[in-house]
């Protein structure tokens, strides 16, 4: 029986701690049905000496992912790969790679917090840390700007992403392997637009190396051009109406099993 281990996301790095834990637990149960011997642990309880063949992880911390990279070198299969998880936190490199592969990214600049002034933003903007998934701000005026900068300085965030705000409809997506899950409201758009969203979601996976991820698109008003504005490793999979965490766990387990078998058969 193949030994597998799931690692929970750190609470301080989780957007929805309860939902994050539940999707990992549901995935563990699905893998058990497929014949895997599965245990789950917090990242703090993970030991370098863990005797397993497969690790499926939502952990985001640098220390745990450095350890998981070592486990990969020992021949353990890890998904999402720790390298992909950490790369996805580097927004500068992620956006650059996505652009190179042909994804639509809003006009973006990476600027040191100390060097950014409100007049430098000639349009409505979104500000994000260059190395984290949370703490983003919509900036429409100088008060918004000062609030964002003060929060970043308080958090010790030195470099931020300045991104042009796209006026349009926000569309959340999940990507599990090559399967892209979209909400029902995308039905109001043409097949061409929907296919474009799915294509760009797959490009995001190619750029980051993530197999289980999600994010957001903005479909620009007037042009119907979808812009990829966010990509996050293994979300809770609980925010798209009509797509349950139970369904997500089945699909995730399918991808984990498939990727593990491909890895073993190399």
N, C-alpha and C positions, 0 to 999 in steps of 0.2 A: 504494500500500500504506500502510495506517494505521500510524504509528509509535506504539508503546506502550512504557512504561517501568514496571518493577516496582521498588519500594524495600523492601529488607529491614528488618525490625525491628532496632533497636539491641540488641546483645547484653546490655547492662546492663539493658535494660527487657524482656527476653524471659524468659518462664517456662520455655520449652523451646527453646533456641537452634537445635539441630539440626532439630527437627521444624518449627519456625517457618520456617526457611530452606527446608526441603523442600516445604512446601505452597506457598510463593511460586514456587519453581522449577517445580513441577508445574503450577501455574496458568499460568505463562509458556508452558510447552510446549503446553498446551491452547489458548491464544490463538493460538499460531503455527499450529496445525492449522486455525484459523478464518480464517487469512489475514493476521493482524496481524504486523508486523515488531516483534519484542520484544527489549528489552534489560533487564537487571536490575542494580541497583547498591546499594551500601550508602548510607545517608543521608549520611554524611560525603563521599561522592564525587559527590553530586548537585549540579549546577550550576544556578543560576537561569536560565541561558540555554538550558537543554535544549529542543531543538526537537522536541516531541512533541505528539500530540493527546489521548493517554490516559495517565493514571498510575494504577496500582493499587498501593496502599501499605499496609504493616504498621507503618510508622514511628510512634513515639509521642511523640518529643521535641517540645517547644514550638517550637524554632527551625526545624526542618524543616517542621513543619506551618504555621508562619507563612509560610514561603516558598511552600508549596503553596497557601495561600489566595490569594497573589498570582498564582500560575499560573492559578487558577480565574478570577480577574478578567481574565486575558488570553485566556480562552476555552478553556482546557484542561479536559477532564473528569477529575475525580479521584474515586476510590472506594477505600476508604471516604473520605467527604469529610473534610478536615482539621478542619473545624468540629465535625463529629460525633465524631471521635476525641477531640478535646480536651474536648468537653462530657461525654463518657462518663467522663472522669477526675474531673469535678466531681461527686462522689457526692451531695452535698447537693442540687444542682439536678436531677440525674438521678432520684433517689428522689422528689423533689417532683413532677417532671413525670410520672413513671410513676404516682404516686398520683392525680394529677389526671385521668389517662386511664383509671383504673379498675383498675390492677394491684394485686395483694395484696402489700404490703410489710410485713415484720415491724415492730413498734413500734420507731421509730428516733429518735435524738437526735444532734445535732452539737454537740460540746463541745470547748473548748480543753483541751489536755493538762494545762496547769498548773492548771486549775480542777476537774479530775475527781478524785474520791476514791472509794475502794472502796465505802464505804457508800452512795454515790449509785447503785449498781447493785443494785436490789432483786431481781434474778433472774439466772440464768445468761445470760451475754451473749457477743456476738461484737463485738470491737473491730477497726476497720479505719481506715486513713488516709482522710481525706476527699478526697485528691487523687491516690491511687495505687491500683494493682490488687493489689499484693502487701503483705506484712507484716500479715496478719490473725491475730488470736488468739482462741481460745475461753477465756473467763474463768469459772471455777467457784469460785475461792477467792482469797484475798488474795495468795498467792504467784504465781498466774497473772497477777493484775492488776499486781503490781510488775514482773514480767518484761516484760509488754507495754509498760508506761509507760516503763520504762528503755530499751527498744529504740527506741521512738518518739522519745524525747529524744535518743538517740544519733544517730538518722537525721535529726534536725532537723525532725521532723514535729510541727507545732503544733496541728493540728485533727484530731479523729478522729470516726468514726461509731460510736456505741454502739447496738447492735441486739439486740433480744431474741432469745435462742436458741430456735429452734423444734425441738421434739422430733419426729422423724419420719424419713422416708426421703429421702435426697439423690438428686436426679435431674439429671444433666448434660444440656444441650441445645446444639444448634447451630442457628443461623438463617442461611439463605442466601437472600436475597430473602424471598419469602413461604413458603419451604419450611422447616419446622421438623423437625429430625432428633432423635429421642429413642432412648434405649437400649431393649433388649428387655424389661428388667424393668418398664417402664411397662405392659406387657400385663397385669400383675396388678391394675391399677386399672381402674375403670369407664371407659367411653367418655366420660362427662361430665367426669371428672377429666382425662383426656388432652386432650380438647378445650379445657378451661380452661387447661391448661399452654400449649398452642399459641397460644391467644388472647392470653395474657399475654406470651408471647415476641414476638408481633407488636406488641403495645402497647409493648414495650421498644424495638423498632426505630422505632416512631413517635415515642417520647419522645426518643430520642437522635439519630435520623437515620442510624444505622448500617444498612448493607445486609448486611454480613457480620460476624456476631458470635456470641457464645455465652455461657453462664453456667450457673447452677445454680438449681434449685428445691428446696425442702423440702416434702414432702407430710406435713402434720401428722398425727401418730398420733391416731386417734380421730375426727377430723373429715374427713380426706381433702381438706382444703383445701390447694391448692398456693400456697406463698409464694415469690415471686421474690427471691432473696437476692443475686444477683450478675449482672452483665452486663459483658462484656469485648469490645473490638474484635478482630475477626479472630483467633480462636484457631488453634492448630496443626491442629485437626480430626483429632487422632489418639487421642482418649481414649474414644470410644464404640465398644464392641465390635461388630464386624460392619459398621462404616462406615469404609471405608478413606480414606486421604488422596487416593488416585487418584480415587475417587468424588466426594469433596469438591471436588477441583480441577475436575472436569468441570462440576459444578453452579455453582461460583464463576465459571468462565469463561462459562457461559451467562448468569448474572446480569450480569456485567461487559459482555458484548456487548449484551445487551438494554438495559441502562441507558445505555450509550454511544450506541446507535442512537436511543433516545428523546431524549437530550440533543441530538444532531445534528439531529433532525427537529423541534425546537421552533420 
